[in-house]
Amino acid sequence: MIYAAVLAGGIGSRMGADKPKQFLEFGDRPVIVHTVERFMECDEIDRVIVMTPAEWCDYTRNLLVQYFCSASVGTGEEMHEGAGSGSEEGGRITVAVGGQTRNETLMNAISVIEADGNLDDETIIVTHDAVRPFVTERMIRENIAAARETGACETAFPATDTIIETDDNKYVATVPDRSRLWMVQTPQTFRAKKLRELYMSLTEEEKEVLTDAARIYVMKDEPVEIVRGESWNIKITYPQDIKIAEAIEEQRCKG
């Protein structure tokens, strides 16, 4: 089976808002609804798992019920009551509680898959930031194909600006060759069982330096394929990003 894990763990501290950024609105809908809809529209996705902080779990569920008829709520470690019940769309959504870190949240999502009885060597998990609402069907399908072929992939876009490296945050240490640099986006997609096995094989010191799941594979000398992203596959982080999202959505709707 193919699962999408939408990671909605942000608290929006850089937004200065009274709620996490995934719940802010553009185009008359919350960011997270735009994002979940992209995965609901892809017929290759069997189930969408939305991972959220415990204190926002009920809020997230109620929001998704409003837009997608029905959704189920669980802890990420148990079989979720009603998962698969309700309408055809509602049965494809589960809301579960995330962990303290991004990678712990991914492990919780895999526990949801295991509780469903669907974790095997062929299970694919497409992981995506809830605050990247402009993921396309092309990206999703290419992620799935790459994960089937290689076992792991991440979406990235070639760097358009020169990037510097510093040792002390004051002076330039090196200027890497821009032609070899790509900016990481999401989705990042993996064979779920292998991802958990590799993560569990890490030392605590290795886990502490992780920035994303693809790095687990790099640390273990496992291949990670690149799927080309898009310049508009933005991550909504700052207040001005909502205005940018409004402009992108307007163009998207025009076709």
C-alpha positions in Angstrom: 0.0 0.0 0.0 1.0 3.6 -0.4 0.5 6.0 2.5 1.0 9.8 2.6 2.2 11.2 5.9 1.4 14.9 6.1 3.6 16.4 8.9 1.7 19.2 10.7 3.9 19.6 13.7 4.7 23.3 13.4 3.6 25.8 16.0 4.0 28.9 13.9 6.4 30.8 16.2 7.9 32.7 13.3 4.5 33.7 12.0 3.5 35.6 15.1 0.0 34.0 14.8 -2.3 32.7 17.5 -2.4 29.2 15.9 0.0 27.0 14.0 0.8 28.1 10.4 -0.9 25.1 8.9 -4.2 26.4 10.0 -3.8 29.9 8.6 -5.9 30.6 5.5 -5.4 31.5 1.9 -7.7 31.0 -1.0 -10.6 30.8 1.6 -9.2 27.5 3.0 -6.6 26.6 5.7 -3.1 25.7 4.4 -3.4 22.1 5.6 -6.6 21.6 3.7 -5.0 22.6 0.4 -2.1 20.2 1.2 -4.3 17.2 2.1 -6.4 17.8 -0.9 -3.4 17.3 -3.2 -2.9 13.8 -1.9 -6.6 13.0 -1.9 -6.7 13.8 -5.6 -3.9 11.3 -6.3 -5.4 7.8 -6.9 -2.1 6.1 -6.1 -2.5 7.2 -2.4 -4.4 4.6 -0.4 -4.4 6.5 2.9 -3.5 9.9 4.2 -2.1 10.1 7.8 -2.0 13.7 9.2 0.5 13.9 12.1 -0.2 16.7 14.5 0.7 17.9 18.1 -1.5 16.2 20.7 -3.1 19.6 21.7 -4.2 20.2 18.1 -5.4 16.7 17.3 -9.1 17.3 17.9 -8.9 20.7 16.1 -7.2 19.0 13.1 -9.8 16.2 13.0 -12.7 18.6 13.2 -11.2 20.7 10.4 -10.7 17.7 8.1 -14.2 16.4 8.9 -15.5 19.7 7.7 -13.8 19.5 4.3 -13.4 15.7 3.8 -16.6 14.3 5.5 -15.0 12.1 8.1 -11.6 11.3 9.7 -10.4 9.2 12.6 -8.1 10.1 15.5 -5.6 8.0 17.2 -2.2 8.0 19.1 0.0 6.8 16.2 0.5 3.5 18.1 -2.9 1.9 18.1 -5.5 0.8 15.6 -7.7 3.9 15.0 -11.3 3.6 15.7 -13.3 4.2 12.5 -10.2 4.2 10.2 -11.6 3.2 6.9 -15.2 4.0 8.0 -17.4 6.7 6.7 -17.4 8.0 3.1 -14.8 6.9 0.5 -12.8 10.0 1.0 -13.2 10.1 4.8 -12.0 6.6 5.1 -8.7 7.6 3.5 -7.8 10.0 6.3 -6.4 9.3 9.8 -5.3 12.0 12.2 -2.6 10.9 14.7 -0.3 12.4 17.3 3.3 13.2 16.3 6.5 12.9 18.3 9.0 15.3 19.8 11.0 15.5 16.6 10.3 15.2 12.9 11.8 11.7 12.7 10.0 10.5 15.8 6.8 11.8 14.1 7.7 9.7 11.0 8.1 6.6 13.3 4.7 7.3 14.8 3.2 7.4 11.3 4.8 4.1 10.5 3.3 2.7 13.7 -0.1 3.8 12.3 0.6 1.8 9.1 1.7 -1.2 11.2 -1.5 -1.0 13.3 -3.5 -1.1 10.1 -1.8 -4.4 9.3 -0.2 -3.0 6.2 3.5 -2.7 7.0 5.6 -4.9 4.7 8.6 -4.7 2.4 6.5 -3.1 -0.4 4.8 -0.4 1.7 5.6 3.1 0.5 5.3 6.2 2.7 5.2 9.6 1.0 6.2 12.2 3.7 5.3 15.8 3.1 5.2 19.2 5.0 1.7 20.3 5.8 2.8 23.8 5.0 3.9 23.0 1.4 0.4 23.3 -0.2 1.6 23.4 -3.8 2.9 19.9 -4.2 1.8 18.6 -7.6 0.4 15.3 -8.8 3.5 14.9 -11.0 5.8 15.2 -7.9 3.8 12.7 -5.9 3.7 10.1 -8.7 7.4 10.5 -9.5 8.2 10.2 -5.7 6.3 6.9 -5.6 8.0 5.6 -8.8 11.4 6.5 -7.5 10.8 4.9 -4.1 9.7 1.7 -5.7 12.8 1.7 -7.9 15.5 3.0 -5.5 13.9 2.6 -2.1 14.2 6.3 -1.1 13.9 9.7 -2.8 13.6 13.3 -2.0 12.2 16.3 -3.9 14.7 19.1 -4.6 15.2 22.1 -6.8 18.5 23.3 -8.2 20.0 26.2 -6.3 19.5 29.5 -8.1 21.5 31.7 -5.7 25.2 31.3 -4.6 25.4 29.6 -1.2 28.1 30.3 1.3 29.3 28.1 4.2 30.5 29.6 7.5 32.3 28.1 10.5 31.3 30.9 13.0 28.3 32.6 11.5 30.4 35.7 10.9 33.0 35.0 8.2 32.7 33.1 4.9 34.5 29.8 5.1 33.8 28.4 1.6 31.7 29.1 -1.5 30.5 25.7 -2.8 30.0 25.2 -6.5 26.4 26.2 -7.1 26.0 23.8 -10.0 26.2 20.9 -7.6 23.8 22.3 -5.0 20.0 21.6 -4.8 17.5 23.0 -2.3 15.6 20.3 -0.5 11.8 20.3 -0.6 9.2 17.7 0.1 7.8 15.1 -0.6 10.4 12.6 0.6 9.4 9.1 0.0 10.6 5.7 1.3 9.9 2.1 1.7 8.4 2.4 5.2 9.7 -0.8 6.7 13.3 -0.1 5.6 13.1 3.5 6.8 12.2 2.3 10.3 14.9 -0.3 10.3 17.6 2.2 9.3 16.3 4.7 11.9 16.4 2.2 14.7 20.0 1.2 13.7 21.2 4.8 14.4 23.0 5.7 17.6 21.5 8.5 19.8 24.4 10.8 18.6 23.5 10.1 15.0 19.8 10.8 15.7 20.7 14.2 17.2 22.2 15.5 14.0 19.3 14.5 11.7 17.7 17.3 9.7 15.4 15.1 7.6 14.7 11.4 6.9 16.7 11.3 3.7 19.9 11.9 5.7 19.3 8.6 7.5 19.9 6.9 4.2 23.0 9.0 3.4 24.5 8.2 6.8 24.0 4.5 6.1 25.4 4.7 2.5 22.0 3.9 1.0 21.0 5.5 -2.3 18.5 8.4 -2.4 17.1 9.4 -5.7 16.3 13.1 -6.6 12.9 14.0 -7.9 12.8 17.5 -9.4 10.7 19.9 -7.5 9.3 23.3 -8.5 10.2 26.9 -7.6 6.6 27.4 -6.4 6.6 24.4 -4.1 7.2 26.8 -1.2 7.2 26.2 2.5 5.0 28.7 4.3 7.1 29.9 7.2 6.8 33.7 7.5 3.9 36.2 7.3 4.8 37.3 3.8 4.6 33.7 2.6 0.8 33.8 2.9 0.7 36.7 0.4 3.0 34.7 -1.9 0.7 31.7 -1.5 -2.3 33.8 -2.5 -0.6 34.9 -5.7 0.5 31.3 -6.6 -3.0 30.0 -5.9 -4.6 32.7 -8.1 -2.3 31.7 -11.0 -2.9 28.0 -10.4 -6.7 28.5 -10.5 -6.4 30.4 -13.8 -4.8 27.3 -15.2 
